[in-house]
Amino acid sequence: MSESVATLSFHDLRCTRGERELFSGMNFTLQGGEALLIQGGNGQGKTSLLRLLTGLSQPAEGEVRWRGVKLDKTSETYHREMAYIGHLNGIKDDLTPIENLRLASQLAGRTLNETQAEERLVQLGLGRCLDLPCRVLSFGQRRRVALASLLCSNALLWILDEPLTGLDVHGVALLENLLKAHIDGGGMAVLTTHQPISLEGSNIRTLHVGSPAQTSLAS
């Protein structure tokens, strides 16, 4: 597979938690313009799989590849082209939303000025919170700050663990539109969610983790 082609693939992945095997023999390839929705019950390994895909954890067996290259061989490129939001929002309480976005960009080696940060936050419905420390924001507002970082990252691949958590109905609709625009524009996304999400018209594939047997379906 050519390294220039934007693909995320995993091959014969096996994941354990302590002495318990969560899954094994897992294979999948995701391309530009596609999203992968990971499904499964609580404790079946959805978050564990995401951590393997981000490089935060290592598989018991198998490997993850980005553009056809193992993650440990292309870590710098991969983390420049991938953005991850986990259960925690990854924002600093004492900083304002603008300061958080600018700091995240700086740590990723990108330049983001105050005007650009403000535009993204307004897009996420946070226009009235720009100068407030994030510690006084609601969980849903803090989630929106984290989601705004996706737009600032210019990342090709979004990896999202339960991104709808804490969002009201308007926030859910906003995220659905952001995801659709990202996927339909050639981006890639991998996400888990226990809440209904509507991405009708986009190229969404599913992968079931845990019992019943793992299956991947095009939809």
Secondary structure, 3 states (H helix, E strand, C coil): CCCCCCEEEEEEEEEEECCEEEEEEEEEEEECCCEEEEECCCCCCHHHHHHHHHCCCCCCEEEEEECCEEHHHCHHHHHHHEEEECCCCCCCCCCCHHHHHHHHHHHCCCCCCHHHHHHHHHHCCCCCCCCCCHHHCCHHHHHHHHHHHHHHHCCCEEEEECCCCCCCHHHHHHHHHHHHHHHHCCCEEEEECCCCCCCCCCCEEEEECCCCCCCEEEC
